[in-house]
Amino acid sequence: MRCARWRRVPLDLAREAREKSAAPYIDRAVQCQLSTHDEGKHFGLLTDACAYGTAL
């Protein structure tokens, strides 16, 4: 199962992601992409940055 935690994306980070992406918009909240966990950092996917599989 995937972690149920959601985090708001800081406005400056959302702007930077939008500048680097061809996507028309960036979500302001993302769900952690890791499996269920109680400790440690959470990681969310904002967008794909290019055709080479780079993600933000």
C-alpha positions, 0 to 999 in steps of 0.5 A: 500500500502507498503512504496516505500522507499528502503535503502542500507544495510550497508556491516557489517550488510549484513555480519552479516546477512549472517553469521546467515542465511542459505541463500546463499546471502543477498540483499544489498538493501531492501524495507521498509515493513511497509505501506505507511508513511511519518515519522518515521523509515523504516524497511526492511527484510533481511532474515529468521534466523531460522526455528522458524520465527526469521527474521533479 
